């Protein structure tokens, strides 16, 4: 079994997993609503997902520190 990544990679792995799942769902719903359940949907969804992820991943890495500061002001510490 491979060794886990060091803790310093946590924000990057978390951002990767989060953006993969979220863009998968959102791009799927958007593409389905736009094209219907057709072969065009099957062909275009992976493209829409890839573009969405390519934008979402760097965005989440950039905005996450800001989001954490906002949440820290709104939510009491544990």
ChimeraX attribute file (.defattr): number of C-alpha atoms within 10 A of each C-alpha:
attribute: neighborCount
match mode: 1-to-1
recipient: residues
	/A:1	3
	/A:2	4
	/A:3	5
	/A:4	7
	/A:5	9
	/A:6	7
	/A:7	8
	/A:8	8
	/A:9	10
	/A:10	11
	/A:11	13
	/A:12	14
	/A:13	13
	/A:14	13
	/A:15	18
	/A:16	17
	/A:17	11
	/A:18	16
	/A:19	22
	/A:20	18
	/A:21	13
	/A:22	15
	/A:23	21
	/A:24	18
	/A:25	13
	/A:26	14
	/A:27	21
	/A:28	19
	/A:29	13
	/A:30	14
	/A:31	20
	/A:32	17
	/A:33	11
	/A:34	10
	/A:35	14
	/A:36	13
	/A:37	11
	/A:38	9
	/A:39	9
	/A:40	12
	/A:41	18
	/A:42	15
	/A:43	10
	/A:44	15
	/A:45	19
	/A:46	15
	/A:47	12
	/A:48	19
	/A:49	21
	/A:50	15
	/A:51	13
	/A:52	18
	/A:53	21
	/A:54	14
	/A:55	13
	/A:56	19
	/A:57	18
	/A:58	14
	/A:59	13
	/A:60	19
	/A:61	16
	/A:62	11
	/A:63	10
	/A:64	13
	/A:65	12
	/A:66	12
	/A:67	11
	/A:68	11
	/A:69	10
	/A:70	11
	/A:71	12
	/A:72	11
	/A:73	9
	/A:74	9
	/A:75	8
	/A:76	7
	/A:77	7
	/A:78	3
